[in-house]
Amino acid sequence: MQALYGQLGATVRRLRVERGWSQDVLSDRSGLHRAHIGEIERGETNVTLQTLKTLADTFHVRITDLLKGL
């Protein structure tokens, strides 16, 4: 499971960096705590469906786009 969390985190980080956003900017736009975003990007946490939806909405992508390749 840890590898899956890491792959999801890498996808979140890639989408954030592609947009030129810091973790603070993603936090402001998503309403998620910056520390939680860091945990997600490092693959240290199990992400809920609600958090996946929040991230997908913030990035203007589908949830399935966040999960591609997992």
FENTA-V791973 format. One record per backbone hydrogen bond with DSSP energy under -1.0 kcal/mol. NH is the residue of the N-H (numbers start at 1). CO is the residue of the C=O. E is the energy in kcal/mol with one decimal. If there is no record, write none. Layout:
nh:NH co:CO e:E
nh:NH co:CO e:E
This chain:
nh:5 co:1 e:-2.3
nh:6 co:2 e:-2.2
nh:7 co:3 e:-2.2
nh:8 co:4 e:-2.5
nh:9 co:5 e:-2.6
nh:10 co:6 e:-2.1
nh:11 co:7 e:-1.9
nh:12 co:8 e:-2.5
nh:13 co:9 e:-2.6
nh:14 co:10 e:-2.5
nh:15 co:11 e:-2.5
nh:16 co:12 e:-2.3
nh:17 co:13 e:-2.9
nh:18 co:14 e:-2.7
nh:19 co:15 e:-1.1
nh:20 co:17 e:-1.5
nh:21 co:16 e:-2.3
nh:26 co:22 e:-2.3
nh:27 co:23 e:-2.4
nh:28 co:24 e:-2.5
nh:29 co:25 e:-2.6
nh:30 co:26 e:-2.3
nh:31 co:27 e:-2.5
nh:37 co:33 e:-2.0
nh:38 co:34 e:-2.2
nh:39 co:35 e:-2.1
nh:40 co:36 e:-2.4
nh:41 co:37 e:-2.7
nh:42 co:38 e:-1.8
nh:43 co:40 e:-1.4
nh:44 co:39 e:-2.9
nh:52 co:48 e:-2.3
nh:53 co:49 e:-2.5
nh:54 co:50 e:-2.5
nh:55 co:51 e:-2.7
nh:56 co:52 e:-2.8
nh:57 co:53 e:-2.8
nh:58 co:54 e:-2.3
nh:59 co:55 e:-2.5
nh:61 co:56 e:-2.5
nh:66 co:62 e:-1.0
nh:67 co:63 e:-1.1
nh:70 co:67 e:-2.0
